């Protein structure tokens, strides 16, 4: 087989370049004999044990050794680079929609470019460039959005015409194209050789590499990694890194303490052809045709072409299968749609002789993003796996970030979108994974317009009100496995039409959400927000207060019944969590966090709270249904249902009280709505949820009550300049950078995590500022909408990106939130961002290559809007907080 030929060639070249290798590895089998009987002995202990000798494992070993860690052992159950890495198509592409993945791919490209010079191992690196084709206008818009991100990252790219495509690649049929994106710096490599080169450099830096060594399980004591058991003995270690690729799931579950790594393998097909009569030049651009679901690259003068079919074939659902991946069965019937797409795109290949159809497993994750980070349940257990067929593009950057995480305690970028802790145990069901990856693999090519949703693995976590809301026209999205309402379709609206309206322009739900927002402002709306993460923390003495005062940035020593909005910061002052904490009693606290914080926040607190039997923390997310009553008439509805005064004098802002609502007791009512609008959130024991909801809706009829969803909430919070964790706030954003100094107890003389970093920022200034942008010359009906991730320009120079966007029905304009940086024009060095720097600039927001003027505002400002009839006269004035 061609793949085996390449593999053997790699071995020969690499062995010749690394004669010292044989001393630390287990000897190879020849084609006709068994392994030699005297492999090098495993060490009794090491600082780090890495499992997996593919591109991920060798990249982690390479970067750890570069950062000064030497006591590292890499174990491979077969041969180095003999798993999925061996079959990888070798395309290094930076054309990624997620900014973090783009940065990883760019770093990988630059690393591979110099790797041969560093190691002497031929990596097969050839700069070819890539062409991403668009058959539809929506696809071209998607490419333009990616191109905007690439350009501000300093990666050359351009949107080109079909004629320019033909000039770059004469074999491409351009008759159905509307345009394309050309990235000239993209490259091809031999994936196996890159892995071997990384292993070579790591070995020279002291890393021990042992092949044909299988790990049976990871030993854990008191929640920490203590060693690994292999088929050749035990190794004690402080850190374990699971880079086992498609076997990472099984390995995670084989330990004394299970580690959930949600990924699943699918068969992935590509074909290899004999060279053309006139062999293709080695630097011919790689072609990606997402609408045709295929990619095409030069391979030894011929073609390598594969794709992502609509009906993928999951495999190994029952568990571990092959030690080293042998070529799976050819399936020409299954590959036929991709072959047809290839021949439509390159008709001249009709007479070309096919050498081989390769079928190999690729592992995919539930959300199409790779998995990295430390286990929330086992300290010292790190994971890097689930590359969704982009392992060679991400390999260098992902290995670098994980090595930084292990050495420094945190990576150099915000990696939350890839963090293992974004998943819970619910995503580790094999049935769920099998069904989800059958959806994920086709989505690799499907056009992903803003706010699309997965269709598989749904209705997994639901509120007790799900059926009631669904019957009233709820349209659902999913967050952390929890069903949440987007909006409610009014009776008589064409549901099918609405479900299929997916666009980068004004969406069909625009008026529906507008009416929900109007009701929130003028009457009262109910939003089911049960998905929020809810913890109770209590103690027999003052331990709970003392611990939380240290772990949170705001002062929690408030009178019983008060609610505090606070950050949970890291040592650099960045937000690990942004939450609301109610003091239920002198020794008990109720903590409300974002939905996707359930695993991360629990792990963070568990690791830092004292090991004290008198201090308890309980996850009560499932115990309470949360109803958010938003609007000026919420007071009237609750007053009548509880026979208690709910006006501001009796129930001030940021207050919490247990009340009866209808017949139900023990309802925790908080005067906070997360939107800046008046209202209350009711935390209802789940057995009372349906009763309280019915009572609220019945009583609210005379006040114009209606259901609403998260799209309305999003519009309300963004026009009020409220930042949300995971969208606007992250581990690299501090309170000082987003105008939240008033939520920090710096002047109270109390120590807390992140205090030193914030004091330094207060003295020296900040290097980015959270800013609101109101689009000035943007036509909501005809122009492309901003969604998130759009580049921000100040006086024509790039200064940052938007983090969230929404249409403000109050201002009748689009509002974007984002961070503004100040880069030195000559050196590119980051400078302090002052209020004057923000206020004195002229701003533009780049939406798919088109720039729109915007007016900048800093937080905090008044929550009172002065609205005039003419949009040009809209003002924002004042300076106060909610």
Secondary structure, DSSP 8 states (H G I E B T S, - for coil): -HHHHHHHHHHHHHHHH-GGGGGTS-----TTS---S------SEEEEEEE--SHHHHHHHHHHHHTT---EEEE-SSSTT-SHHHH---EE----SSHHHHHHHHHHHHHHHHHHHHH------EE--EEEEESSHHHHHHHHHHHHHHHHTT---EEE-HHHHHHH-TT---TT--EEEEETT-EE--HHHHHHHHHHHHHHTT-EEESS--EEEEEEETTEEEEEEETTEEEEEEEEEE--GGGHHHHHHTSSS-----EEEEEEEEEEE---SS---TT--EEEETTTTEEEEEETTEEEEEE--SS--EE-TTS---SS-------HHHHHHHHHHHHHH-GGGGG--EEEEEEEEEEEETTSS-EEEE-SSSBTEEEEE--TT-HHHHHHHHHHHHHHHHHHSS-SS--GGGBGGG--GGGG-HHHHHHHHHHHHHHTTS---TT----SS-SSB--TTHHHHHHTTEEEEEETTEEEEEEE--TTS-HHHHHT---SSS-TTHHHHHHHHHHHHHS-EEEE-TTSEEEEEEESSSHHHHHHHHHSSS-----TTBEEEEEEE-TTSBEEEEEEEEEEETTEEEEEE-GGGHHHHHHHHHHHS---TTEEEEE-GGGEEEEEEESTTHHHHHHHHHTS--STTTS-SSBEEEEEETTEEEEEEES--SSSSSEEEEEEEGGGHHHHHHHHHHHHGGGT-EE--HHHHHHHHHHTT---BTTTB-TT-BGGGGT-GGGS-GGGT---TTHHHHHHHHHH--SEEEEEEEESS--TTTS----S--EEEETTEEEEEEEEEEEETTTTEEEEEEEEEEE-TTT--EE---HHHHHT--EEEEETTEEEEEEEEESS--S-EE--SSGGG-EE------
